[in-house]
Amino acid sequence: MSWISIEKAKKLEERFGYPKVSQDKSGVVSVEVPKDKFIEFLKFLKEDKEYDFRMFLDLTIIDHGEKEDPRFQGVVILFSPTYQHRIIVKTWALDETLPTLTNLWKGAKWAEREAWDMFGIKFEGHENLVRMLLWETYPYHPLRKDFPLEGIKDTYLPSLNETLRGDSLEGLFNYDRMHTAIPTMEDLEITQKKRMPVKTSQIVLNWGPLHPGTHGTIWFLFDLDGEYVKQCDIIIGQLHRGVEKLGENVNWQQFIPYTDRMDYIAAINENHAYVLAAEKLLGIEIPEKAKWIRTMMAELSRINSHLLWLGTYALDLGALTMFLYTFREREKIMDIIEGISGARFTVNYFRIGGVFADLPYGALDAIEHLMKDLPERINDYETLLTRNRIWLSRNKDVCVITEEDVYEYGLTGAVARGSGVPYDIRKIDKYDAYGEVEFDIPVGETGDSYDRYLVRMEEMRQSIRIIQQCVAKLRKMSKNDPYFFQTPDEKKLKVTIDGRGMKLPAGEVYASSDNPRGELGFYIYNKKDGLKAHRMRIRSGAFYNLQVFTKAIIGRPIADAITLLSTIDPVVGETDR
């Protein structure tokens, strides 16, 4: 992970006097500033050419517990495109309030709403501080430390079906013992009105949450003038499962399966980011073999995800044949993943310390054969689409996302690269074997839907290059080479496959991977050595990328919503978490 140097950060202390600069053993550099200087300091970091932290990455809250005063701490993560490094800025949320960051970065809007939703922190000056993932009438803030994992029974609102069945419910079907409140239709109507308080026309179109074109349970509200979009708001949370809360209530290895249930299309990439963060906090170096296996599997997962994206994207725009073609190749990749990990979909093959098992016999042969065949198949896809006049008319100059949008909204992955910004964690952080393989970062020119399509097509070709290098490297390794971290002192550091007894030390870490949806990052804060995280924050690339949808669709025909959403390519399990 590339962080601002401690020397450069210390200059901020000398300049302003009030910042407190610290560096964790994981490498994280953080700066604590008073609440009344928070905006002033962030504005300086953004605009000063010596620092140039133009890009907003994430905002979250740490709840230090009921007994602490002050209790809540705001955490902001920024990136400098010029110097390719990060910084964390913290301040205390005195009186459970913080000033809004939306005047500096538009991407803070959703993050602040989520912080209000989950922690009850009010952001002064926010244009419409409504809940992000839960419904407006929900009375609690579930990421507070005093909120029980099982929910609060007193708020239970039975559905019609459960009311009719009454006390006949038994065992796992008796939801009364295990669930908190369920939203009613009235709750959802209140939520809808607060999401779009000012309407300019009489026509409001509801798209979703159950619609094949939304690629999941996303609820779009469009205020229309004829067929042109005047306003748009997005309601997510229908798939919210409290993954961050779970991450603070299970041990480190146990949490891995929860990560691949987020972006279930790219489960391996989700596992990857989390184990990287845990390993950095532990301060361990995994074996070379594990690095190359992980890199290879992550790129297989990227191709697998992009094939699903391409097939469904083309299907949405009326090209049925492409869906059949991409699923043919996707099936081959799924078979390989299953042969290596034992699972086709929710894959938890990665572990803190390496991988669960070595590659089985014949795995490299199967991968090598597929990589020889796949470039020709990608050429076939492009023959059908890239110069097709209907495809061009539906994508060219449609829903442009600018370079400035990338920095303002914290856009990452193919969405950022399609807008000409070569932001790629694999190049910036060079985690696992990415620092040893050769590949290019494809970028777009205009930032339209067509550029985002072309970037993903080229990304598949670059993934093939990486995989081929990984196969060649792994063929030179012995079957006896370790694939899991070997500690010389088992008593001092117990890192077992099942995770029993494994403690991660006090400190904080932020680590991320370039997943097919963008940068997936894990911020972990530990007050003391422990079996569980004190704060587990998941920075979702899909969450931040989806936020720009509202800006890009304004003034466009409603038909372009399908194109825009497909080229952003969110997965709801990751947006909602």
C-alpha positions in Angstrom: 0.0 0.0 0.0 1.4 3.4 -1.0 1.0 5.9 1.8 2.3 9.5 2.1 5.7 9.5 3.7 5.8 10.3 7.4 8.3 13.1 6.6 5.9 14.8 4.2 3.0 14.3 6.7 5.1 15.8 9.5 5.4 19.0 7.5 1.6 19.5 8.0 2.3 19.6 11.8 4.8 22.3 11.2 2.6 24.3 8.9 -0.7 24.2 10.8 0.3 23.4 14.4 -2.8 21.5 15.3 -2.5 18.2 13.3 -1.3 15.1 15.1 0.5 12.8 12.7 1.0 9.1 13.3 2.1 6.0 11.4 0.9 2.5 12.2 3.2 -0.5 11.9 1.1 -1.6 8.9 2.3 1.6 7.1 -0.9 3.6 7.4 -0.3 7.3 7.9 -3.1 9.2 9.6 -3.6 12.8 10.7 -5.9 13.8 13.5 -7.3 17.4 13.4 -9.8 19.3 15.6 -13.4 19.2 14.3 -13.5 23.0 13.8 -10.4 22.8 11.5 -11.6 19.7 9.7 -12.9 21.3 6.5 -10.1 23.8 6.3 -7.5 21.1 6.5 -9.2 18.8 4.0 -9.6 21.8 1.6 -5.8 22.4 1.8 -5.0 18.8 1.2 -7.2 18.8 -1.9 -6.0 22.1 -3.4 -2.4 22.4 -2.5 -0.1 21.2 -5.3 2.5 19.8 -2.9 -0.1 17.3 -1.6 -2.9 17.2 -4.3 -5.3 14.8 -2.5 -8.0 15.5 -5.1 -9.5 12.0 -5.0 -12.1 11.1 -2.4 -12.0 7.4 -1.5 -14.1 6.8 1.6 -15.6 8.2 4.7 -16.7 6.2 7.8 -17.1 6.3 11.5 -15.4 4.5 14.4 -17.6 3.9 17.5 -15.1 3.7 20.4 -17.9 2.5 22.8 -20.4 4.0 25.2 -17.9 4.6 28.0 -15.6 6.7 25.8 -16.0 10.5 25.6 -15.8 11.6 22.8 -17.3 8.4 21.5 -17.4 8.7 17.7 -14.5 9.5 15.3 -14.8 10.4 11.6 -12.3 8.7 9.2 -11.7 10.0 5.7 -9.4 8.3 3.2 -8.0 10.4 0.3 -5.7 9.6 -2.7 -3.3 11.8 -4.6 -3.3 11.0 -8.4 -0.1 13.1 -8.8 2.0 11.3 -6.1 0.2 8.0 -6.1 -0.2 7.8 -2.3 -3.0 7.9 0.3 -3.6 9.6 3.6 -6.2 9.1 6.4 -7.7 12.2 8.1 -9.5 11.8 11.4 -11.6 14.0 13.7 -13.9 13.6 16.7 -17.6 13.8 16.1 -18.3 16.1 19.1 -22.1 16.2 19.9 -22.4 13.4 17.4 -22.1 15.8 14.5 -19.6 16.5 11.7 -19.4 19.2 9.0 -20.4 17.9 5.6 -17.7 17.1 3.0 -20.1 17.4 0.1 -18.9 21.0 -0.7 -15.4 19.5 -1.3 -16.3 16.1 -2.8 -19.7 15.2 -4.2 -19.0 11.5 -3.5 -19.2 12.1 0.2 -23.0 12.4 -0.1 -23.8 8.7 0.0 -21.0 8.0 2.6 -22.5 10.7 4.9 -26.0 9.3 4.5 -24.6 5.8 5.3 -22.8 7.1 8.4 -26.0 8.8 9.6 -27.9 5.5 8.9 -25.5 3.2 10.6 -24.1 5.4 13.4 -26.5 8.3 13.9 -23.9 11.0 13.1 -25.4 14.1 11.7 -23.5 16.0 9.0 -24.2 19.7 9.2 -24.9 21.3 5.8 -25.8 18.1 4.1 -28.5 18.7 1.4 -30.8 15.8 2.3 -29.5 13.6 5.2 -31.8 10.6 4.8 -31.0 6.9 5.5 -29.0 5.1 2.9 -29.6 1.4 3.5 -32.5 1.2 5.9 -36.0 2.7 5.7 -36.7 6.2 7.1 -38.9 5.1 10.1 -36.3 2.6 11.4 -35.5 3.9 14.9 -32.0 2.6 15.5 -28.4 2.9 14.2 -27.2 -0.7 13.9 -23.4 -0.2 13.7 -23.2 1.3 17.1 -21.5 -0.9 19.6 -24.6 -1.0 21.9 -26.8 -2.4 19.1 -27.1 -6.2 19.5 -26.1 -8.4 16.6 -29.5 -10.2 16.7 -31.5 -6.9 16.4 -34.0 -5.5 18.8 -37.2 -7.5 19.3 -39.4 -4.6 20.5 -39.3 -3.1 17.0 -40.6 -6.2 15.3 -43.3 -5.6 12.7 -44.8 -8.8 11.4 -45.6 -9.3 7.7 -49.2 -10.3 6.7 -48.2 -13.9 6.2 -46.7 -14.1 9.7 -49.7 -12.4 11.2 -52.0 -15.0 9.7 -49.9 -17.9 10.8 -49.4 -16.5 14.3 -48.0 -18.9 16.9 -47.9 -21.9 14.5 -44.4 -20.8 13.4 -41.7 -23.1 14.7 -37.9 -23.5 14.6 -36.1 -21.5 12.0 -39.3 -20.2 10.6 -40.2 -18.4 13.8 -38.8 -15.1 12.8 -39.9 -13.5 16.1 -36.8 -14.8 17.9 -34.2 -13.8 15.3 -35.3 -10.7 13.3 -35.7 -7.0 13.9 -38.2 -4.7 12.3 -39.6 -5.4 8.8 -40.6 -2.3 6.7 -44.3 -1.8 5.9 -45.7 -0.3 2.7 -46.2 3.0 4.6 -42.5 2.9 5.7 -41.5 2.5 2.0 -43.8 5.4 0.9 -42.2 7.7 3.5 -38.7 6.6 2.3 -39.6 7.3 -1.3 -41.0 10.8 -0.5 -37.8 11.7 1.5 -35.5 10.5 -1.4 -37.2 12.8 -3.9 -38.7 15.7 -1.9 -39.0 18.1 -4.8 -40.5 17.0 -8.1 -40.6 19.1 -11.3 -43.2 17.1 -13.2 -46.2 14.9 -12.7 -44.5 11.8 -14.1 -42.4 9.8 -11.7 -41.2 6.5 -13.0 -40.3 3.7 -10.6 -37.7 1.4 -12.1 -37.0 -1.6 -9.8 -36.4 -2.9 -7.2 -37.5 -6.0 -9.1 -36.7 -5.5 -12.7 -34.4 -7.6 -14.9 -32.7 -4.4 -16.3 -31.5 -3.3 -12.8 -29.3 -6.4 -12.4 -30.5 -6.8 -8.8 -32.7 -5.2 -6.2 -32.0 -1.5 -7.0 -34.9 1.0 -6.8 -34.6 4.0 -9.2 -36.9 7.0 -9.0 -37.0 9.1 -12.2 -38.7 12.5 -12.5 -39.4 12.7 -16.2 -40.2 15.5 -18.7 -41.6 13.4 -21.5 -38.9 10.7 -21.9 -36.1 12.8 -20.6 -34.8 12.5 -17.1 -35.0 15.7 -15.0 -34.2 14.2 -11.6 -33.1 10.8 -10.3 -32.6 9.2 -7.0 -31.6 5.7 -6.1 -32.8 3.6 -3.2 -30.6 0.7 -2.2 -30.6 -1.5 0.9 -33.0 -4.2 -0.2 -30.1 -6.7 0.1 -28.5 -5.2 3.1 -27.4 -7.9 5.5 -25.1 -6.1 8.0 -21.9 -7.6 6.7 -19.7 -5.0 8.5 -21.5 -5.8 11.8 -20.9 -9.5 11.2 -17.2 -8.6 10.5 -17.0 -7.2 14.0 -18.6 -10.3 15.6 -16.8 -13.3 14.0 -13.1 -14.2 14.1 -10.7 -13.3 11.3 -10.8 -16.5 9.2 -14.5 -17.0 9.8 -15.2 -13.7 8.1 -13.8 -14.8 4.7 -17.1 -16.5 3.5 -19.1 -13.4 4.2 -16.9 -11.4 1.8 -17.6 -13.6 -1.2 -21.3 -13.2 -0.6 -21.0 -9.5 -1.4 -19.9 -9.4 -5.0 -20.9 -13.0 -5.7 -19.9 -12.6 -9.4 -16.3 -12.0 -8.4 -16.1 -13.8 -5.1 -12.4 -14.5 -5.3 -11.6 -10.8 -5.7 -13.7 -10.0 -2.6 -11.7 -12.6 -0.6 -8.5 -11.1 -1.9 -8.9 -7.6 -0.6 -9.8 -8.8 2.9 -7.0 -11.3 3.4 -4.5 -8.6 2.1 -5.8 -6.2 4.9 -5.5 -8.9 7.6 -2.0 -9.9 6.5 -0.8 -6.3 6.5 -2.1 -5.8 10.1 -0.3 -9.1 11.1 2.8 -7.9 9.3 3.3 -11.3 7.5 4.7 -12.1 4.1 3.0 -15.0 2.4 4.9 -17.6 0.3 5.8 -16.9 -3.3 3.7 -19.7 -4.5 0.6 -18.4 -2.8 1.2 -14.9 -4.4 1.2 -16.3 -7.9 -1.7 -18.6 -7.3 -3.8 -15.7 -5.9 -2.9 -13.4 -8.8 -3.8 -16.1 -11.4 -7.1 -16.9 -9.6 -8.0 -13.2 -9.3 -7.6 -12.6 -13.0 -9.6 -15.7 -13.8 -12.3 -14.2 -11.7 -12.0 -10.9 -13.4 -12.5 -12.5 -16.9 -15.4 -14.6 -15.5 -17.1 -11.4 -14.2 -16.5 -9.5 -17.4 -18.0 -12.3 -19.5 -21.2 -12.2 -17.4 -21.2 -8.4 -17.7 -20.8 -8.5 -21.5 -23.4 -11.2 -22.0 -26.1 -9.5 -19.9 -25.2 -6.0 -21.2 -25.6 -7.1 -24.8 -28.8 -8.9 -23.8 -30.2 -5.7 -22.3 -29.6 -3.9 -25.5 -31.2 -6.7 -27.6 -28.2 -8.8 -28.7 -29.2 -12.2 -27.5 -26.4 -14.1 -29.3 -23.7 -12.5 -27.2 -25.3 -13.9 -24.0 -25.0 -17.4 -25.4 -21.4 -16.9 -26.5 -20.1 -15.5 -23.3 -21.7 -18.1 -21.1 -20.0 -20.8 -23.2 -16.6 -19.5 -22.1 -17.7 -18.6 -18.6 -18.7 -22.2 -18.0 -15.2 -23.3 -18.8 -13.8 -20.9 -16.2 -16.3 -21.9 -13.6 -15.3 -25.5 -14.1 -11.6 -24.6 -13.6 -12.5 -22.6 -10.4 -14.6 -25.5 -9.1 -11.8 -28.0 -9.8 -9.3 -25.8 -7.8 -11.4 -24.6 -4.9 -14.3 -27.0 -4.7 -16.9 -24.3 -5.4 -18.2 -22.6 -8.5 -19.9 -19.5 -7.1 -19.1 -18.5 -3.5 -15.5 -19.4 -3.5 -13.5 -19.1 -0.3 -10.2 -20.5 -1.5 -8.0 -17.7 -0.1 -6.9 -17.6 3.5 -5.1 -15.2 5.8 -1.6 -16.5 5.1 -2.0 -17.9 1.6 -4.5 -20.3 0.0 -6.5 -23.2 1.4 -4.8 -25.9 -0.7 -2.3 -26.3 -3.5 -3.3 -26.5 -7.1 -4.6 -29.9 -8.1 -3.0 -32.0 -10.8 -3.9 -30.8 -14.3 -5.1 -27.3 -13.2 -2.3 -25.4 -15.0 -2.9 -27.5 -18.1 -6.6 -26.6 -18.2 -5.9 -22.9 -17.6 -3.2 -22.8 -20.2 -5.4 -24.4 -22.8 -8.3 -22.0 -22.1 -5.9 -19.0 -22.3 -4.8 -20.1 -25.8 -8.4 -20.3 -27.0 -9.9 -17.2 -25.3 -8.3 -14.4 -27.3 -10.0 -15.7 -30.5 -13.3 -15.8 -28.7 -12.9 -12.2 -27.5 -12.2 -11.3 -31.2 -15.5 -13.0 -32.1 -17.4 -10.9 -29.5 -15.9 -7.7 -30.9 -16.8 -8.8 -34.5 -20.4 -8.9 -33.4 -20.5 -5.7 -31.4 -17.7 -3.2 -31.7 -18.5 -1.8 -35.2 -22.1 -2.7 -35.1 -24.1 0.5 -36.0 -26.9 -0.3 -33.5 -24.3 -0.9 -30.8 -22.6 2.3 -31.6 -25.8 4.4 -31.6 -26.7 3.0 -28.1 -23.3 3.6 -26.6 -21.3 6.3 -28.4 -21.5 9.7 -26.6 -24.0 8.2 -24.2 -23.8 9.2 -20.5 -20.4 10.8 -20.4 -18.5 10.6 -17.0 -15.6 13.1 -16.8 -12.1 12.9 -15.3 -13.3 15.4 -12.7 -16.2 13.1 -11.8 -13.7 10.3 -11.1 -12.0 12.4 -8.4 -15.1 14.0 -7.0 -17.1 10.7 -6.6 -14.3 8.3 -5.9 -14.9 6.3 -9.0 -12.6 3.3 -9.6 -12.2 0.3 -11.8 -13.3 0.3 -15.4 -15.6 3.3 -14.8 -12.6 5.5 -13.8 -10.3 4.0 -16.6 -13.1 4.6 -19.1 -12.9 8.3 -18.3 -9.1 8.4 -19.0 -7.9 8.0 -15.5 -5.3 5.1 -15.2 -6.2 4.3 -11.6 -5.4 0.6 -11.0 -4.6 -0.7 -7.5 -2.6 -3.6 -9.1 -0.1 -1.0 -10.4 -0.3 1.3 -7.4 0.2 -1.2 -4.7 1.7 -4.1 -6.6 0.2 -6.6 -4.2 0.9 -10.3 -4.4 2.6 -11.0 -7.8 1.3 -7.9 -9.6 4.6 -6.2 -9.2 6.3 -9.0 -11.2 4.0 -9.4 -14.2 3.7 -7.2 -17.2 0.3 -5.7 -18.3 -1.1 -2.5 -19.6 -3.9 -0.3 -18.2 -6.5 0.4 -20.9 -8.1 3.9 -20.7 -10.8 5.6 -22.6 -10.8 9.0 -24.3 -14.3 10.5 -23.8 -15.7 8.7 -20.8 -18.9 7.5 -22.6 -20.6 4.1 -22.4 -18.6 3.0 -25.5 -15.3 3.7 -23.8 -16.3 1.8 -20.7 -17.2 -1.2 -23.0 -13.9 -1.0 -24.8 -11.9 -0.8 -21.5 -13.5 -4.0 -20.2 -12.9 -5.8 -23.5 -9.2 -4.9 -23.3 -9.0 -5.7 -19.6 -9.9 -9.3 -20.5 -7.0 -9.5 -22.9 -4.6 -8.0 -20.3 -5.9 -10.6 -17.7 -5.0 -13.3 -20.2 -1.4 -11.9 -20.3 -1.2 -12.0 -16.6 -2.6 -15.5 -16.2 -0.1 -16.8 -18.9 2.8 -15.3 -16.9 1.4 -16.9 -13.7 1.1 -20.3 -15.3 4.7 -20.1 -16.6 6.0 -19.1 -13.1 4.0 -21.8 -11.3 5.3 -24.5 -13.6 8.8 -23.8 -12.4 7.8 -24.3 -8.7 8.0 -27.5 -6.8 5.0 -29.4 -5.5 6.6 -29.1 -2.1 6.9 -25.3 -2.2 4.7 -23.9 0.6 1.3 -22.3 -0.3 0.5 -21.1 3.3 2.4 -18.9 5.7 4.9 -20.9 7.8 5.7 -19.3 11.2 8.9 -20.2 13.0 7.3 -19.8 16.4 3.8 -21.3 16.5 3.2 -20.1 20.0 4.1 -16.5 19.2 1.9 -16.2 16.1 -0.8 -18.8 15.6 -2.1 -18.6 12.1 -4.1 -21.7 11.4 -6.3 -22.7 8.4 -9.4 -22.7 10.6 -8.5 -19.5 12.4 -8.9 -20.8 15.9 -7.1 -18.7 18.5 -5.8 -16.3 15.9 -5.4 -12.8 17.2 -4.7 -9.7 15.1 -2.7 -7.0 16.8 -3.9 -3.5 17.8 -3.6 -0.9 15.1 -5.3 0.1 11.9 -4.9 -0.9 8.3 -6.4 -0.1 4.9 -5.8 -2.5 2.0 -7.6 -2.9 -1.2 -7.7 -4.9 -4.4 -8.8 -4.0 -8.0 -12.0 -6.0 -8.3 -14.1 -6.0 -11.5 -16.4 -3.5 -9.8 -13.6 -1.1 -8.8 -11.5 -0.7 -5.7 -12.7 -2.9 -2.9 -11.0 -1.8 0.3 -11.0 -3.0 3.9 -10.3 -0.6 6.7 -9.7 -2.4 10.0 -9.3 -0.7 13.3 -8.3 -2.6 16.5 -8.2 -0.9 19.8 -6.3 -3.9 21.2 -5.1 -7.4 20.2 -8.2 -9.5 19.5 -10.0 -12.4 17.8 -12.4 -9.9 16.2 -12.2 -6.5 14.7 -13.3 -3.5 16.6 -14.2 -1.7 13.4 -14.5 -3.4 10.0 -15.2 -1.0 7.2 -15.8 -2.2 3.7 -15.1 0.4 1.0 -17.2 -0.8 -1.9 -16.3 0.2 -5.5 -19.8 -0.6 -6.7 -21.3 1.7 -4.0 -19.3 4.7 -5.1 -19.6 4.0 -8.8 -23.3 3.7 -8.7 -23.6 7.1 -7.1 -22.5 8.8 -10.3 -25.5 7.3 -12.1 -27.7 10.2 -10.9 -25.4 12.8 -12.4 -24.8 11.0 -15.7 -28.4 10.3 -16.5 -29.8 13.8 -16.0 -30.9 15.2 -19.4 -30.7 11.9 -21.1 -33.6 9.8 -22.5 -34.9 7.2 -20.1 -33.8 4.4 -22.5 -30.1 5.4 -21.8 -30.6 4.2 -18.1 -30.1 0.6 -19.2 -26.9 1.5 -21.0 -25.5 3.5 -18.2 -26.3 1.0 -15.5 -24.8 -1.8 -17.5 -21.5 0.1 -18.1 -21.3 1.0 -14.4 -21.9 -2.7 -13.6 -22.8 -2.6 -9.9 -23.5 -5.8 -7.9 -26.1 -5.2 -5.3 -24.6 -7.5 -2.7 -21.6 -5.2 -2.6 -23.4 -1.9 -2.7 -25.7 -3.0 0.1 -23.3 -5.1 2.1 
